[in-house]
Amino acid sequence: MTKDNLEFKTEVKQLLDLMIHSLYSHKEIFLRELISNASDAIDKARYESLTDSSLMENDREWKIKLTADKEAGTLTVSDNGTGMTKDEIIRALGTIAHSGTKEFLAALQSRQVKDNPELIGQFGVGFYSSFMVADKVTVLTRKAGSGNTKGVKWESSADGFFTVEDAEKEKKGTEVVLHLKEDEKKYLQEWEIRNVVRKYSDYIEHPIVMDIEKEEESKLKKGEKVKIKEEETLNSRKAIWLKDKAEISTEEYNEFYKHVSHDFTDPAKVIHYKAEGTSEFVALLYIPSNMPFDIYYKEYKMGPTLYVKRVQIMEHCEQLIPRYLRFVKGVVDSSDLPLNVSREILQSNRQVDIINKSLTKKVLDTLAEMKKNEYEKYLSFYKEFGRVLKEGIHFDFSRKETIADLLLFPSMNKPADTYISLQEYVENMKEGQEDIYYITGTSYAEAKNSPYLEAFKEKGYDVLIMLDEIDDFIATGLEYHGKKFKSSIKGEIDLDKSKEAEKKETKEKFKALIELIKDQLKDEVKDVRLSGRLKDTACCLVGDEMDMDPQMEKLLKSMGQDIPQNKRILEINPVHPIFEAMNRLFEKEQKSVVLEEYIKLLYDQALLLEGSKPKDPAAFASAVTRLMVKDVEKAGA
């Protein structure tokens, strides 16, 4: 019999070292993780046996068994699930095949996980939590349906290495044997095991059993007591989602949430309902309080766990929920779907569409109720998940207004950290205001103090401040109660239509100067025009109505995207003294070198105002210095 000595991958070594030396509290979750893995192995075997009965091996009583051996100092967690081959166990226990490994290791080194080691389940590395309480772990496993008794034995003392060798195993499934550290022997006590199972794994569908020593009357000698061992089920097993809501406490709901989500905080909201009629199903869904670290990763696993008549079919069923609600966790148990339903069938199944529509409506209705009746709780939720929810404006056309009603934004007329809804904005619009105005930016202070808002401030109009990169994308083309969204930094702004004659006269006055500026900056801008948005600032750069927002442009460029170069429009403020001075200089000398320098300075100034840098920073600095010297000389003359 050969024994292979293998080395853990680097990230597993780091993980084990951190787990053994950095995590001190809540060590009992190691048992939750091992029971959860055992339950998953049984679910997989049960599902696969629907189409291949040989996997059952005449063993139809699915169960997870816990065995505490006080003499040997070992705790064993065994299951009769799918089991593993030699290659599978090396792959599963020698590496971390998870997209968030680096993020997990970073989080593990921070206080976030040190104080809350329950988080480890979220990263798919639960097995390694065994080393928090054991100085050696032995795994004995055999693949279901292999037709023989040849299994595999895996063993490690968390010293950077593990061994794998052939072993005899009569029954299918996996046994994980923990050789407990001297100061962790409490996990061999019956009461301790009972408490941990009740706390974390009471809702596991399969029985979690243990041999319990009891006393009973002797059948041979009357009046004498004898000790016997009986197998006892430690968990209630009743699927919480099938219970009546009145029977379930808040604590039970919260514990089940932690079980399905691997989160360590309580959920923000519980949604538990039964649908009857064209489609019959039960749903127990949760809206989390905190955003998962990997929600924007492509590999993020979304969707509730799908059961059919209490048989788990799929852990993350994406077809049941739209992507913009991917933060929703929970379970859905259908009575209408076939037990052998596949991912391909799910994609075109009418019942799945009905469930999806029902769940989506229920979640959006629940969020609307939260916003109306529990505003502070909703605001906390929105600060975590608002950016994800906004995606629905683009991807779910039929529910665009419903989702728009859930959105919140800071605004120019409100203090920082105060949010308003679109309904509140529309209700407070000034007389004569036709559009919903917004500005994009990277911070509230920067956006609120932007020169692009000068005319709005003068008129008393409020402007929504949008700080997420996708905001301009979702606002473009959006209407709310018949009101269009209009960017304050794109397109023409004309808030005062009563002074048309005066505007016409001003345009005529500066016509020749504007043509000169256009000609000089023809390679930089696509047009030069008078501004309706500026009151104190000399000039600014704006885009056309349908141009890409500068924030989005910068984001895409930082991601290495090739963005076509869009020329901006230079807007000049006709009431600013600089243009009166430039116009006088132009009338005196049309080809003035000084005028040419002023035009360059104005364009560079406009670039700075939109958050870009001058084309030639050195030339800009030099020109500004020369002007300063002239002013100083004048003052000293």
C-alpha positions in Angstrom: 0.0 0.0 0.0 1.5 3.3 -1.1 1.4 6.4 1.0 1.8 9.8 -0.8 3.4 12.7 1.1 2.1 15.9 -0.4 2.5 19.6 0.4 -0.4 22.0 0.8 -0.7 24.9 -1.7 0.7 28.2 -0.4 -2.7 29.7 0.3 -3.8 26.7 2.4 -0.6 27.0 4.5 -1.4 30.7 5.2 -5.0 29.9 6.0 -4.1 27.1 8.4 -1.5 29.3 10.2 -4.0 32.1 10.6 -6.8 29.8 11.8 -4.6 28.0 14.4 -2.9 31.1 15.7 -5.3 34.0 15.2 -8.9 32.8 15.9 -9.8 32.3 19.5 -13.6 32.8 19.9 -16.6 30.8 18.6 -14.4 27.8 17.9 -17.5 25.6 18.0 -18.4 26.6 14.5 -16.0 23.9 13.3 -18.8 21.4 14.0 -21.3 23.4 12.0 -19.0 23.4 9.0 -18.3 19.7 9.1 -22.0 18.9 9.5 -22.9 21.3 6.7 -20.3 19.5 4.4 -21.7 16.1 5.4 -25.2 17.4 4.6 -24.1 18.6 1.2 -22.5 15.2 0.4 -25.8 13.5 1.2 -27.8 16.0 -0.9 -25.5 15.3 -3.8 -25.7 11.6 -3.5 -29.5 11.7 -3.0 -30.0 13.9 -6.1 -27.6 11.8 -8.3 -29.3 8.6 -7.1 -32.6 9.8 -8.7 -31.0 8.8 -12.1 -28.5 6.2 -10.9 -29.9 3.9 -8.2 -26.5 2.1 -7.8 -25.3 5.0 -5.8 -27.6 4.0 -3.0 -25.8 0.7 -2.4 -28.9 -0.6 -0.5 -28.4 2.1 2.1 -31.5 4.3 2.0 -31.3 5.8 5.4 -29.4 9.0 4.9 -27.8 10.3 8.1 -24.9 12.2 9.7 -23.3 10.4 12.7 -21.2 12.0 15.5 -19.0 9.7 17.6 -17.2 11.0 20.7 -14.4 8.7 21.9 -13.1 10.0 25.2 -10.4 7.4 25.6 -8.9 8.1 22.1 -9.7 11.8 22.4 -11.4 11.9 19.0 -14.6 13.3 17.6 -15.8 11.8 14.3 -18.3 13.2 11.9 -19.4 10.6 9.3 -21.9 10.6 6.5 -23.2 8.1 3.9 -23.2 10.6 1.1 -21.3 10.8 -2.2 -17.8 10.3 -0.9 -14.5 11.2 -2.8 -12.0 9.5 -5.0 -8.2 10.0 -4.4 -8.0 12.8 -7.0 -11.0 14.5 -5.6 -9.8 14.5 -2.0 -6.4 15.9 -3.0 -8.1 18.6 -5.0 -10.7 19.3 -2.3 -8.4 19.3 0.8 -5.1 20.3 -0.6 -6.1 23.6 -2.3 -8.7 26.3 -2.0 -10.6 26.3 -5.2 -12.4 29.6 -4.6 -12.3 32.9 -6.3 -12.2 34.9 -3.1 -9.1 33.2 -1.5 -7.0 36.4 -1.4 -9.9 38.4 -0.1 -10.6 35.8 2.6 -7.0 35.8 3.7 -7.0 39.6 3.9 -10.2 39.5 5.9 -8.9 36.8 8.1 -5.9 39.0 9.0 -8.2 41.8 9.9 -10.3 42.1 13.1 -13.4 41.5 11.0 -12.9 37.8 10.9 -10.9 37.5 14.1 -14.0 38.7 16.0 -16.4 36.8 13.8 -14.9 33.5 12.7 -18.4 32.4 11.6 -17.5 34.1 8.4 -15.3 31.3 7.2 -18.3 29.4 5.8 -18.9 32.3 3.5 -15.6 31.6 1.8 -15.9 27.9 1.2 -13.0 26.9 3.5 -15.0 25.4 6.4 -13.2 22.1 6.6 -10.0 23.8 7.7 -11.7 25.2 10.8 -11.2 21.7 12.2 -7.6 22.6 13.0 -8.8 25.3 15.4 -9.6 22.4 17.8 -7.6 19.4 16.5 -3.9 18.9 16.2 -4.5 16.1 13.6 -7.3 15.4 11.2 -7.9 12.1 9.5 -10.4 11.7 6.7 -11.6 8.3 5.5 -13.7 8.3 2.3 -15.1 6.1 -0.4 -17.0 7.1 -3.6 -20.6 6.0 -3.7 -21.3 3.4 -6.4 -17.7 2.3 -6.8 -18.7 -1.3 -6.4 -15.9 -2.3 -4.0 -14.5 -1.4 -0.5 -11.5 0.5 -1.7 -11.4 3.9 -0.1 -8.9 6.7 0.6 -7.3 7.9 3.8 -6.2 11.6 4.1 -4.3 12.8 7.1 -2.6 16.1 8.2 -1.3 17.7 11.3 -1.5 21.2 9.8 2.3 21.3 9.5 2.3 22.2 5.8 2.0 18.6 4.6 -0.7 15.9 4.2 -0.6 12.2 3.4 -2.9 10.2 1.1 -3.1 6.4 1.0 -5.4 3.6 -0.1 -7.6 2.3 2.7 -10.5 -0.2 3.2 -13.9 1.3 3.8 -16.9 -0.9 3.8 -19.6 1.8 3.4 -19.8 4.7 1.1 -19.4 8.3 2.3 -16.9 10.2 4.4 -15.6 10.1 8.0 -13.7 13.1 9.4 -11.8 12.1 12.6 -10.6 15.0 14.8 -7.8 14.3 17.2 -8.7 17.0 19.6 -6.2 19.2 21.3 -5.8 18.7 25.1 -7.6 22.0 25.9 -10.5 21.3 23.5 -11.7 18.0 24.9 -14.9 19.6 26.0 -16.2 18.8 22.5 -16.3 15.2 23.6 -19.0 16.0 26.2 -22.6 15.0 25.2 -24.1 18.3 26.4 -21.6 20.4 24.5 -22.2 18.5 21.3 -26.0 18.8 21.8 -25.7 22.6 22.3 -23.7 23.2 19.2 -26.0 21.1 17.0 -29.1 22.8 18.4 -27.5 26.2 17.9 -26.2 25.8 14.4 -27.6 22.7 12.7 -31.1 22.1 14.1 -32.7 22.6 10.6 -30.4 20.2 8.7 -32.9 18.0 6.9 -30.9 14.8 7.5 -30.8 13.3 11.0 -27.7 14.1 13.0 -27.3 11.1 15.3 -25.2 10.1 18.2 -25.0 7.0 20.5 -26.3 8.1 23.8 -25.7 6.2 27.0 -28.9 5.6 29.1 -29.9 3.7 32.1 -32.9 1.3 32.0 -34.4 -1.5 34.1 -32.6 -4.8 33.6 -34.7 -7.4 31.9 -32.7 -10.1 33.7 -32.5 -8.8 37.3 -35.5 -7.0 38.6 -34.8 -3.8 40.5 -31.4 -3.4 38.9 -30.4 -0.7 36.4 -28.2 -1.4 33.4 -26.4 1.0 31.0 -27.2 0.8 27.3 -26.3 2.8 24.2 -29.1 4.0 21.9 -28.8 6.1 18.7 -30.5 9.4 19.2 -31.3 12.1 16.7 -30.0 15.5 18.0 -31.7 17.9 15.5 -35.4 18.7 15.0 -35.1 18.1 11.2 -38.3 19.9 10.5 -37.7 22.2 7.6 -38.3 25.7 9.0 -39.9 27.0 5.8 -42.6 24.4 6.1 -43.6 25.4 9.6 -46.3 27.9 10.4 -45.0 31.4 10.8 -46.7 31.6 14.2 -44.5 28.7 15.4 -41.2 30.3 14.5 -39.4 32.7 16.8 -37.2 35.6 15.6 -34.1 33.7 16.9 -35.0 30.6 14.9 -35.4 32.7 11.7 -32.1 34.4 12.4 -30.2 31.1 13.0 -31.6 29.6 9.8 -30.5 32.7 7.9 -26.9 32.3 9.3 -27.1 28.6 8.3 -28.0 29.3 4.6 -26.0 32.5 4.2 -22.9 31.9 6.3 -23.3 35.5 7.5 -22.7 36.3 11.2 -25.2 39.2 11.6 -29.0 39.0 11.7 -30.9 39.7 8.5 -32.5 43.1 7.9 -35.8 41.4 6.9 -37.5 38.0 6.7 -39.9 37.1 3.9 -41.8 33.9 4.5 -44.9 33.0 2.4 -46.7 30.2 0.6 -47.9 30.6 -3.0 -50.9 28.7 -4.2 -52.8 28.7 -7.5 -51.0 28.4 -10.8 -47.8 27.4 -9.0 -47.5 26.0 -5.5 -44.3 26.7 -3.6 -43.1 27.9 -0.2 -40.4 30.6 0.0 -38.3 31.7 3.0 -36.2 34.6 1.9 -33.9 37.0 3.7 -32.7 40.5 3.0 -29.2 40.8 4.5 -28.0 43.6 6.7 -24.4 43.6 5.2 -23.1 43.3 1.7 -21.1 40.2 0.9 -17.5 41.0 0.0 -17.7 39.4 -3.4 -21.1 40.6 -4.7 -19.5 42.4 -7.7 -17.4 39.4 -8.7 -18.4 37.4 -11.7 -18.1 34.2 -9.7 -20.6 35.4 -7.0 -23.1 32.6 -6.3 -26.6 34.0 -6.3 -30.1 32.6 -6.0 -32.0 30.8 -3.3 -31.5 27.1 -2.6 -34.1 25.2 -4.7 -36.0 22.2 -3.1 -38.6 20.1 -4.9 -40.8 18.3 -2.4 -38.1 18.8 0.3 -35.4 17.3 -1.8 -32.5 19.8 -2.4 -32.0 20.2 -6.2 -29.7 23.1 -6.5 -27.9 25.2 -3.9 -27.8 28.5 -5.9 -30.6 28.6 -8.4 -30.0 31.8 -10.4 -33.2 31.4 -12.4 -35.3 32.2 -9.4 -34.3 35.8 -8.8 -33.2 38.7 -11.1 -29.5 39.7 -10.9 -30.3 43.1 -9.3 -31.7 41.2 -6.3 -28.8 38.8 -6.0 -28.2 39.8 -2.4 -31.4 37.9 -1.4 -30.7 34.6 0.4 -33.0 31.8 1.4 -34.9 28.7 0.1 -37.7 27.9 -2.3 -39.6 24.6 -2.1 -41.7 23.8 -5.1 -44.5 21.2 -5.4 -44.8 21.5 -9.2 -41.2 20.9 -10.6 -40.0 17.4 -11.4 -37.5 15.9 -9.0 -34.9 15.3 -11.8 -35.1 18.9 -13.0 -31.8 20.1 -14.6 -30.3 23.6 -15.1 -31.2 23.4 -18.8 -34.9 22.6 -18.0 -35.0 25.4 -15.4 -34.0 28.0 -18.1 -37.2 27.4 -20.1 -39.6 26.1 -17.5 -42.8 28.1 -17.2 -43.2 27.3 -13.4 -39.7 28.8 -12.8 -40.8 32.0 -14.6 -43.9 32.1 -12.3 -41.8 31.6 -9.2 -39.3 34.3 -10.4 -42.1 36.9 -10.9 -43.7 36.1 -7.6 -40.4 36.3 -5.6 -39.3 39.5 -7.4 -42.7 41.2 -6.6 -42.6 40.0 -3.0 -39.0 41.3 -2.4 -39.8 44.7 -4.1 -43.1 45.0 -2.1 -41.2 44.2 1.1 -38.6 46.9 0.4 -41.3 49.4 -0.4 -43.0 48.6 3.0 -39.6 48.9 4.8 -39.0 52.3 3.1 -42.5 53.5 4.2 -42.7 52.0 7.7 -39.1 51.4 8.8 -37.2 54.2 7.1 -34.0 54.0 9.2 -33.7 50.3 8.7 -34.4 50.8 4.9 -31.8 53.5 4.8 -29.2 51.2 6.3 -30.1 48.5 3.7 -30.0 51.0 0.9 -26.5 52.3 1.8 -25.3 48.7 1.6 -27.3 47.5 -1.5 -28.6 50.6 -3.3 -26.0 50.3 -6.0 -27.0 46.7 -6.8 -30.7 47.6 -6.7 -30.2 50.4 -9.3 -29.1 47.8 -11.9 -32.8 46.9 -12.1 -33.6 50.3 -13.7 -31.6 49.1 -16.8 -32.3 45.4 -16.8 -35.9 45.2 -15.7 -37.9 47.6 -18.0 -41.3 46.4 -16.8 -40.5 47.3 -13.2 -38.6 50.5 -13.9 -40.9 52.8 -11.9 -41.3 50.4 -9.1 -37.6 50.2 -8.6 -37.2 54.0 -9.1 -39.6 54.5 -6.1 -37.1 52.6 -4.0 -34.1 54.8 -4.9 -32.7 57.4 -2.6 -30.2 60.2 -3.3 -28.4 63.0 -1.5 -29.3 66.4 -2.9 -27.9 69.9 -3.2 -30.5 71.4 -0.9 -30.2 68.8 1.9 -27.4 68.3 4.4 -24.7 65.7 3.8 -25.9 62.1 4.8 -29.5 63.1 4.2 -31.3 61.2 1.4 -34.5 62.0 -0.5 -36.7 59.8 -2.7 -37.7 60.7 -6.3 -41.3 61.2 -5.1 -40.1 63.8 -2.5 -38.0 65.5 -5.2 -40.9 65.8 -7.6 -43.3 67.0 -4.9 -40.9 69.8 -4.1 -40.1 70.9 -7.6 -40.3 74.7 -8.2 -43.0 76.2 -10.3 -41.9 76.1 -14.0 -39.4 73.3 -13.4 -39.9 70.7 -16.0 -37.1 68.2 -15.4 -35.4 66.2 -12.6 -31.9 67.6 -12.4 -28.9 65.6 -11.2 -25.1 65.9 -11.0 -22.6 63.1 -10.9 -19.4 63.2 -8.8 -17.1 61.3 -6.4 -18.0 63.1 -3.2 -21.0 65.1 -1.8 -18.9 68.2 -1.1 -17.3 68.2 -4.5 -20.7 67.9 -6.3 -22.5 70.4 -4.1 -19.9 73.1 -4.6 -19.6 72.5 -8.4 -19.7 75.6 -10.6 -22.1 73.6 -12.8 -24.8 74.2 -10.2 -24.6 78.0 -10.0 -27.7 78.7 -12.0 -29.7 76.1 -10.1 -28.7 77.6 -6.8 -29.8 81.0 -8.0 -33.2 79.7 -9.1 -33.7 77.6 -5.9 -33.9 74.3 -7.8 -32.7 71.2 -6.1 -30.3 68.9 -7.8 -29.9 65.2 -7.0 -26.3 64.2 -6.2 -25.3 60.9 -7.8 -22.1 59.3 -6.5 -22.2 55.8 -8.0 -20.4 55.2 -11.3 -23.5 53.6 -12.8 -25.9 56.5 -11.9 -25.6 58.5 -15.1 -26.0 55.2 -17.1 -29.3 54.4 -15.3 -30.6 58.1 -15.3 -30.1 58.5 -19.1 -33.5 57.9 -20.6 -35.3 57.4 -17.3 -38.6 59.0 -16.6 -40.4 59.3 -13.3 -44.0 60.3 -13.2 -43.6 61.9 -16.6 -40.5 63.9 -15.6 -37.3 63.4 -17.5 -33.9 63.2 -15.9 -31.4 65.9 -17.0 -27.7 66.0 -16.2 -26.4 69.4 -15.0 -23.1 68.7 -16.7 -24.4 67.6 -20.1 -26.5 69.3 -22.8 -27.8 72.9 -22.8 -29.3 74.3 -19.6 -31.7 77.2 -19.9 -33.5 77.9 -16.6 -34.7 81.4 -17.5 -36.8 81.5 -20.7 -38.1 85.0 -20.0 -35.0 86.8 -21.2 -34.8 85.5 -24.8 -34.3 89.0 -26.3 -31.5 89.8 -23.9 -29.8 86.4 -24.6 -30.0 87.1 -28.3 -28.3 90.5 -27.9 -25.5 89.0 -25.8 -24.9 86.3 -28.3 -24.6 88.9 -31.1 -22.2 90.9 -28.9 -19.8 88.1 -28.3 -20.3 86.4 -31.7 -16.9 87.3 -33.2 -15.0 86.5 -30.0 -16.7 83.1 -29.8 -15.7 82.3 -33.4 -12.1 83.2 -32.6 -12.1 80.9 -29.5 -13.7 78.1 -31.7 -11.0 78.5 -34.3 -8.2 78.4 -31.8 -9.6 75.4 -29.9 -10.9 73.5 -32.9 -8.7 70.5 -32.1 -9.8 70.4 -28.5 -13.5 71.2 -28.4 -16.4 70.6 -30.8 -18.2 73.8 -30.0 -18.1 77.1 -28.0 -21.3 78.6 -26.7 -22.8 80.9 -24.1 -23.6 79.2 -20.8 -27.0 79.0 -19.1 -25.6 77.2 -16.0 -22.8 79.5 -14.9 -23.2 82.7 -12.8 -19.8 83.3 -11.1 -17.4 81.0 -12.9 -15.8 82.0 -16.2 -16.2 78.8 -18.2 -16.8 75.1 -18.1 -16.7 72.0 -20.3 -19.9 70.0 -21.0 -20.9 67.0 -23.0 -23.8 66.6 -25.4 -27.0 65.2 -24.0 -26.1 61.5 -24.9 -22.4 61.7 -24.2 -20.8 59.4 -21.7 -20.5 60.8 -18.2 -16.9 61.8 -17.3 -17.0 59.6 -14.1 -18.0 56.6 -16.2 -15.4 57.4 -18.8 -12.6 57.5 -16.1 -13.8 54.3 -14.6 -13.8 52.4 -17.9 -10.3 53.8 -18.8 -9.0 52.7 -15.4 -10.3 49.2 -16.3 -8.3 49.2 -19.5 -11.3 49.8 -21.8 -10.8 51.6 -25.1 -13.0 54.7 -25.0 -13.5 56.7 -28.2 -12.3 60.3 -27.7 -15.4 62.6 -27.3 -14.7 66.3 -27.7 -16.5 68.5 -25.1 -18.3 71.8 -25.6 -16.7 74.9 -24.0 -19.4 77.1 -22.4 -18.5 80.7 -21.5 -20.2 82.9 -18.9 -21.1 86.1 -20.7 -21.6 88.1 -17.5 -18.1 87.3 -16.2 -15.7 90.4 -16.3 -13.0 88.4 -18.1 -15.1 88.2 -21.3 -15.8 91.9 -21.3 -12.1 92.5 -21.1 -11.3 89.9 -23.8 -13.9 91.4 -26.0 -12.4 94.8 -25.7 -9.0 93.4 -26.4 -10.4 91.6 -29.4 -12.0 94.7 -30.8 -8.7 96.6 -30.5 -6.4 93.8 -31.8 -7.9 90.6 -33.3 -4.6 88.7 -33.5 -3.4 89.6 -30.0 -0.8 87.2 -28.5 -2.2 88.0 -25.0 -5.7 87.0 -26.2 -4.4 83.8 -27.5 -2.8 83.0 -24.2 -6.1 83.9 -22.3 -8.0 81.4 -24.5 -5.5 78.7 -23.7 -5.8 79.5 -20.0 -9.6 79.5 -20.1 -9.6 76.0 -21.7 -7.1 74.7 -19.1 -9.2 76.2 -16.3 -12.3 74.4 -17.7 -10.3 71.1 -17.7 -9.4 71.5 -14.1 -13.0 72.2 -13.1 -14.2 69.0 -14.7 -11.5 67.0 -12.8 -9.1 66.6 -15.7 -5.6 68.1 -15.9 -4.3 70.7 -18.4 -2.8 69.3 -21.6 0.5 71.0 -20.7 0.6 71.6 -16.9 4.1 73.3 -17.1 2.9 75.8 -19.7 -0.3 76.4 -17.7 1.7 77.0 -14.5 4.1 79.3 -16.4 1.2 81.4 -17.8 -0.5 81.8 -14.4 2.9 82.9 -12.9 3.4 85.6 -15.6 -0.1 87.0 -14.9 0.6 87.0 -11.2 3.9 88.9 -11.8 2.0 91.5 -14.0 -0.5 92.0 -11.2 2.2 92.4 -8.5 4.0 94.9 -10.7 0.8 96.9 -11.3 0.1 96.9 -7.5 3.6 98.1 -6.8 3.7 100.8 -9.5 
